[in-house]
Amino acid sequence: MRRILGFICYAIMLGLCGTAGWFTYRSIHQDISYEQGLLTFVPLFIASYWFSTFFSQLVAPRKEELLINKRLYNVLYWISTVISLALIGAWGYLVISKKLYLSL
């Protein structure tokens, strides 16, 4: 049961990261305002982080007894980390480019 709940949390986390990425994409291409994109991104990103930690705690309550294969756990962990870093990097780019644009 913990394994199923863990994968449900991981799927929700991927969905939230995808939604946050969609709002980031729309902000980069100026379909929505920068402020609206940022105000939508932050709660989505926080919720995705929560579900990522829920996944980790459900699947690996202790380091000795993983409920899934250790390699699969590491792959899923690194996928979520790379997605999160890419989203943060995109917003870093947006913030820096917005500040540079306003300074001209």
N, C-alpha and C positions, 0 to 999 in steps of 0.2 A: 504494500500500500504506500509506503514511504517513497519507493521508487517511482510509482505512478504520479504521486503528488509532486515529486521533484521534477519530473519531466513536464508536468502541466505548468509549474512555475517557470521552467525554462522556456516553454513555448510562449507564455504570457510575456516574459522578458524580451524575447525576440520580437514579438508583436509591438511592444511598446518602443523598442529601439527602432523598428521600422517606421512607426508613426512619427517618432522624433526626427528620424532621417528625412521623412517626407516634408515635415515642416521646415527643416533646415534647408532642403532643396528649394522649397517655395520661397524662403527668405533670400537665398542666394540669387535666385532668378527674379526677385522683386515682385512675385505674385501677391505676397502679403508684406506688410511692413516689417522692418527689422525688430521693432519693439514687440509686435504681436507674435512673431516667430520665437523670440527669446522667452516671452512670458508663457508660451505654450510648451516650449522645449524643456524648460526647467522642471515642471512637475512630472512630465513624462519620463525624463531622465532619472529623477529621484525614484519614481515608482519602478522603473526597470532595474535600478540598483537594488531596491528592496527584494524584488523577485529573484534577482541573481543570488542574493545572500540566502533567501529561502531555499533555493535549489541546492546551494552548497551545504546548508545545514541539514536538509532532508536526505541527501544522497550520501554525504560524508559526515555523519555526526561526530565520529572520531577518526583520526588518521589511520588507525589500525584496521578498521572494518568498513571498507567502502561497499556500498550496495551495488555499484556498477564496476565495470572494468576500470582500472586505474588509468589506462591509456585513453579510454573514452572520456573519462572525467576530465583529464588534462586537456584534451582536444576541445571539449565543450567550454571549459573554463577559458582557454585562450581565445576561442572564437568570440565569446562575450567580451573579453577584455579588449580585443582589437576593434570590435564594433564600437565600444564605448569610447576608446581613445580616438577613433576616427571622427565620431560625433563631436567630441570636445575640441579636436583639432579644427574641424570645420567652423565651429563657433568662435574659436580663437582667431581664425582667418577673418570671419565676418566682423568681429569686434575691432581688430586692428585696421582692416580696410575701411570700416565706417569712421574710425577716429582720423585716419589719414585723409579721407574724403572731406570730412568736416573741417580739417585744418587748412585745406587749400583755399 
